[in-house]
Amino acid sequence: MGRRWWLGAGVCLALAGCRESSSTEAQASSRGSAALLRHALPGEDLRGMSGLSRVPGARDRFLSVAERLHHVIPVKLGPDDRLVTGSAIRVVGVDRALDLEGLAFLDAGSLVFATEADRPRTHEFLLFADMKDDRIEVTNRVPFSYAPWGIVPSRNRGLEGVCAAGGRV
Protein backbone atom coordinates (compact mmCIF):
# COMPACT_ATOMS: atom_id res chain seq x y z
CA MET A 1 0.00 0.00 0.00
CA GLY A 2 2.91 2.40 0.75
CA ARG A 3 2.96 4.26 -2.59
CA ARG A 4 0.58 7.11 -3.29
CA TRP A 5 -0.98 7.29 -6.75
CA TRP A 6 -1.85 10.34 -8.73
CA LEU A 7 -4.22 10.62 -11.63
CA GLY A 8 -2.28 12.78 -14.05
CA ALA A 9 -4.92 14.26 -16.34
CA GLY A 10 -3.80 17.86 -15.87
CA VAL A 11 -0.12 17.09 -16.39
CA CYS A 12 -0.88 14.99 -19.44
CA LEU A 13 -2.99 17.74 -20.99
CA ALA A 14 -0.26 20.28 -20.33
CA LEU A 15 2.46 18.01 -21.68
CA ALA A 16 0.41 17.21 -24.77
CA GLY A 17 -0.07 20.91 -25.43
CA CYS A 18 3.59 21.77 -24.86
CA ARG A 19 5.28 19.01 -26.83
CA GLU A 20 6.60 19.76 -30.25
CA SER A 21 5.60 17.37 -32.99
CA SER A 22 6.96 16.66 -36.41
CA SER A 23 3.70 15.09 -37.57
CA THR A 24 1.70 17.08 -40.12
CA GLU A 25 -1.54 15.81 -38.56
CA ALA A 26 -0.54 17.07 -35.10
CA GLN A 27 0.50 20.44 -36.52
CA ALA A 28 -2.76 20.80 -38.43
CA SER A 29 -4.94 19.93 -35.43
CA SER A 30 -5.85 22.79 -33.12
CA ARG A 31 -7.60 20.44 -30.68
CA GLY A 32 -4.50 18.64 -29.40
CA SER A 33 -4.69 15.32 -27.62
CA ALA A 34 -4.69 14.05 -24.10
CA ALA A 35 -4.07 10.85 -22.26
CA LEU A 36 -5.07 9.79 -18.80
CA LEU A 37 -2.42 8.00 -16.76
CA ARG A 38 -1.65 6.84 -13.28
CA HIS A 39 1.82 7.63 -12.13
CA ALA A 40 3.42 6.57 -8.85
CA LEU A 41 4.79 9.63 -7.08
CA PRO A 42 8.14 9.38 -5.29
CA GLY A 43 8.14 9.12 -1.48
CA GLU A 44 5.41 8.64 1.09
CA ASP A 45 4.59 12.32 1.73
CA LEU A 46 3.83 13.35 -1.84
CA ARG A 47 0.08 12.97 -2.36
CA GLY A 48 -0.46 14.98 -5.53
CA MET A 49 0.87 17.73 -7.73
CA SER A 50 -0.56 21.10 -8.75
CA GLY A 51 0.59 23.62 -11.32
CA LEU A 52 3.03 22.88 -14.09
CA SER A 53 5.56 25.06 -15.91
CA ARG A 54 8.02 24.23 -18.67
CA VAL A 55 11.67 24.84 -17.82
CA PRO A 56 12.84 27.65 -20.13
CA GLY A 57 14.82 26.33 -23.07
CA ALA A 58 13.75 22.72 -22.49
CA ARG A 59 11.35 20.82 -24.71
CA ASP A 60 10.52 18.00 -22.32
CA ARG A 61 11.32 19.20 -18.77
CA PHE A 62 8.81 20.76 -16.38
CA LEU A 63 8.40 21.66 -12.71
CA SER A 64 5.23 20.87 -10.78
CA VAL A 65 4.18 21.99 -7.30
CA ALA A 66 3.85 19.25 -4.65
CA GLU A 67 0.44 19.36 -2.95
CA ARG A 68 0.53 20.52 0.68
CA LEU A 69 4.34 20.55 0.73
CA HIS A 70 6.71 23.41 0.04
CA HIS A 71 8.49 21.53 -2.73
CA VAL A 72 8.50 21.33 -6.50
CA ILE A 73 8.93 18.11 -8.44
CA PRO A 74 10.91 17.94 -11.70
CA VAL A 75 8.86 16.15 -14.35
CA LYS A 76 10.17 14.90 -17.67
CA LEU A 77 8.43 13.28 -20.57
CA GLY A 78 10.46 10.15 -21.33
CA PRO A 79 11.18 8.72 -24.78
CA ASP A 80 8.23 6.33 -24.44
CA ASP A 81 5.89 9.25 -23.51
CA ARG A 82 5.84 8.20 -19.85
CA LEU A 83 6.29 10.69 -17.04
CA VAL A 84 9.56 10.56 -15.16
CA THR A 85 9.72 12.41 -11.84
CA GLY A 86 12.92 13.63 -10.21
CA SER A 87 13.84 14.35 -6.61
CA ALA A 88 11.84 17.02 -4.80
CA ILE A 89 13.34 20.52 -4.60
CA ARG A 90 12.38 22.42 -1.46
CA VAL A 91 10.97 25.93 -1.59
CA VAL A 92 12.21 27.99 1.37
CA GLY A 93 10.72 31.20 2.74
CA VAL A 94 7.05 30.18 2.44
CA ASP A 95 4.75 30.89 5.40
CA ARG A 96 3.60 27.54 6.88
CA ALA A 97 -0.05 28.62 6.56
CA LEU A 98 0.24 28.95 2.77
CA ASP A 99 -0.18 26.18 0.23
CA LEU A 100 1.68 26.56 -3.07
CA GLU A 101 -0.52 26.04 -6.12
CA GLY A 102 0.42 27.39 -9.54
CA LEU A 103 3.90 28.27 -10.76
CA ALA A 104 5.41 30.01 -13.78
CA PHE A 105 8.96 30.78 -14.87
CA LEU A 106 9.83 34.46 -15.21
CA ASP A 107 13.21 33.50 -16.72
CA ALA A 108 15.62 30.56 -16.45
CA GLY A 109 16.41 31.26 -12.77
CA SER A 110 13.27 32.94 -11.41
CA LEU A 111 9.76 31.70 -10.66
CA VAL A 112 6.47 33.02 -9.34
CA PHE A 113 4.10 30.88 -7.26
CA ALA A 114 0.36 31.31 -6.66
CA THR A 115 -0.94 30.45 -3.18
CA GLU A 116 -4.02 29.53 -1.18
CA ALA A 117 -4.73 28.96 2.51
CA ASP A 118 -7.04 26.86 4.66
CA ARG A 119 -8.30 29.82 6.71
CA PRO A 120 -10.48 32.92 6.29
CA ARG A 121 -8.61 35.69 4.40
CA THR A 122 -9.02 38.68 2.11
CA HIS A 123 -6.08 38.01 -0.19
CA GLU A 124 -3.60 35.45 -1.48
CA PHE A 125 0.05 35.99 -2.31
CA LEU A 126 2.18 35.82 -5.40
CA LEU A 127 5.56 34.58 -4.23
CA PHE A 128 8.59 35.51 -6.33
CA ALA A 129 11.53 33.13 -5.99
CA ASP A 130 15.03 32.42 -7.28
CA MET A 131 16.44 29.00 -8.09
CA LYS A 132 19.58 28.09 -6.14
CA ASP A 133 21.78 25.00 -6.35
CA ASP A 134 19.76 22.88 -3.91
CA ARG A 135 16.57 24.87 -3.29
CA ILE A 136 14.19 27.55 -4.52
CA GLU A 137 14.22 30.64 -2.31
CA VAL A 138 11.29 33.08 -1.99
CA THR A 139 12.58 36.65 -2.33
CA ASN A 140 9.35 38.70 -2.42
CA ARG A 141 5.64 38.38 -1.56
CA VAL A 142 3.01 40.46 -3.29
CA PRO A 143 -0.56 40.38 -1.90
CA PHE A 144 -3.31 39.67 -4.41
CA SER A 145 -6.57 41.06 -3.03
CA TYR A 146 -10.04 39.65 -3.63
CA ALA A 147 -11.67 43.03 -2.87
CA PRO A 148 -11.87 44.33 -6.48
CA TRP A 149 -14.09 41.35 -7.37
CA GLY A 150 -16.13 41.33 -4.16
CA ILE A 151 -15.11 37.72 -3.57
CA VAL A 152 -14.67 35.99 -0.24
CA PRO A 153 -12.58 32.87 -0.86
CA SER A 154 -13.58 29.59 0.69
CA ARG A 155 -11.13 27.50 2.68
CA ASN A 156 -8.42 25.74 0.72
CA ARG A 157 -9.37 27.47 -2.54
CA GLY A 158 -7.32 30.32 -3.92
CA LEU A 159 -5.05 31.23 -6.80
CA GLU A 160 -4.86 27.87 -8.53
CA GLY A 161 -2.61 29.07 -11.31
CA VAL A 162 -0.37 31.88 -12.50
CA CYS A 163 1.01 32.76 -15.93
CA ALA A 164 4.08 34.70 -16.96
CA ALA A 165 5.43 35.83 -20.33
CA GLY A 166 8.38 38.02 -21.16
CA GLY A 167 9.41 38.15 -17.50
CA ARG A 168 6.05 39.60 -16.41
CA VAL A 169 3.14 38.06 -14.50
C-alpha positions in Angstrom: 0.0 0.0 0.0 2.9 2.4 0.7 3.0 4.3 -2.6 0.6 7.1 -3.3 -1.0 7.3 -6.7 -1.9 10.3 -8.7 -4.2 10.6 -11.6 -2.3 12.8 -14.1 -4.9 14.3 -16.3 -3.8 17.9 -15.9 -0.1 17.1 -16.4 -0.9 15.0 -19.4 -3.0 17.7 -21.0 -0.3 20.3 -20.3 2.5 18.0 -21.7 0.4 17.2 -24.8 -0.1 20.9 -25.4 3.6 21.8 -24.9 5.3 19.0 -26.8 6.6 19.8 -30.3 5.6 17.4 -33.0 7.0 16.7 -36.4 3.7 15.1 -37.6 1.7 17.1 -40.1 -1.5 15.8 -38.6 -0.5 17.1 -35.1 0.5 20.4 -36.5 -2.8 20.8 -38.4 -4.9 19.9 -35.4 -5.9 22.8 -33.1 -7.6 20.4 -30.7 -4.5 18.6 -29.4 -4.7 15.3 -27.6 -4.7 14.1 -24.1 -4.1 10.9 -22.3 -5.1 9.8 -18.8 -2.4 8.0 -16.8 -1.7 6.8 -13.3 1.8 7.6 -12.1 3.4 6.6 -8.8 4.8 9.6 -7.1 8.1 9.4 -5.3 8.1 9.1 -1.5 5.4 8.6 1.1 4.6 12.3 1.7 3.8 13.4 -1.8 0.1 13.0 -2.4 -0.5 15.0 -5.5 0.9 17.7 -7.7 -0.6 21.1 -8.7 0.6 23.6 -11.3 3.0 22.9 -14.1 5.6 25.1 -15.9 8.0 24.2 -18.7 11.7 24.8 -17.8 12.8 27.7 -20.1 14.8 26.3 -23.1 13.7 22.7 -22.5 11.4 20.8 -24.7 10.5 18.0 -22.3 11.3 19.2 -18.8 8.8 20.8 -16.4 8.4 21.7 -12.7 5.2 20.9 -10.8 4.2 22.0 -7.3 3.8 19.2 -4.7 0.4 19.4 -3.0 0.5 20.5 0.7 4.3 20.6 0.7 6.7 23.4 0.0 8.5 21.5 -2.7 8.5 21.3 -6.5 8.9 18.1 -8.4 10.9 17.9 -11.7 8.9 16.2 -14.4 10.2 14.9 -17.7 8.4 13.3 -20.6 10.5 10.2 -21.3 11.2 8.7 -24.8 8.2 6.3 -24.4 5.9 9.3 -23.5 5.8 8.2 -19.9 6.3 10.7 -17.0 9.6 10.6 -15.2 9.7 12.4 -11.8 12.9 13.6 -10.2 13.8 14.4 -6.6 11.8 17.0 -4.8 13.3 20.5 -4.6 12.4 22.4 -1.5 11.0 25.9 -1.6 12.2 28.0 1.4 10.7 31.2 2.7 7.1 30.2 2.4 4.7 30.9 5.4 3.6 27.5 6.9 -0.1 28.6 6.6 0.2 28.9 2.8 -0.2 26.2 0.2 1.7 26.6 -3.1 -0.5 26.0 -6.1 0.4 27.4 -9.5 3.9 28.3 -10.8 5.4 30.0 -13.8 9.0 30.8 -14.9 9.8 34.5 -15.2 13.2 33.5 -16.7 15.6 30.6 -16.4 16.4 31.3 -12.8 13.3 32.9 -11.4 9.8 31.7 -10.7 6.5 33.0 -9.3 4.1 30.9 -7.3 0.4 31.3 -6.7 -0.9 30.5 -3.2 -4.0 29.5 -1.2 -4.7 29.0 2.5 -7.0 26.9 4.7 -8.3 29.8 6.7 -10.5 32.9 6.3 -8.6 35.7 4.4 -9.0 38.7 2.1 -6.1 38.0 -0.2 -3.6 35.4 -1.5 0.0 36.0 -2.3 2.2 35.8 -5.4 5.6 34.6 -4.2 8.6 35.5 -6.3 11.5 33.1 -6.0 15.0 32.4 -7.3 16.4 29.0 -8.1 19.6 28.1 -6.1 21.8 25.0 -6.4 19.8 22.9 -3.9 16.6 24.9 -3.3 14.2 27.6 -4.5 14.2 30.6 -2.3 11.3 33.1 -2.0 12.6 36.6 -2.3 9.4 38.7 -2.4 5.6 38.4 -1.6 3.0 40.5 -3.3 -0.6 40.4 -1.9 -3.3 39.7 -4.4 -6.6 41.1 -3.0 -10.0 39.6 -3.6 -11.7 43.0 -2.9 -11.9 44.3 -6.5 -14.1 41.3 -7.4 -16.1 41.3 -4.2 -15.1 37.7 -3.6 -14.7 36.0 -0.2 -12.6 32.9 -0.9 -13.6 29.6 0.7 -11.1 27.5 2.7 -8.4 25.7 0.7 -9.4 27.5 -2.5 -7.3 30.3 -3.9 -5.1 31.2 -6.8 -4.9 27.9 -8.5 -2.6 29.1 -11.3 -0.4 31.9 -12.5 1.0 32.8 -15.9 4.1 34.7 -17.0 5.4 35.8 -20.3 8.4 38.0 -21.2 9.4 38.1 -17.5 6.0 39.6 -16.4 3.1 38.1 -14.5 
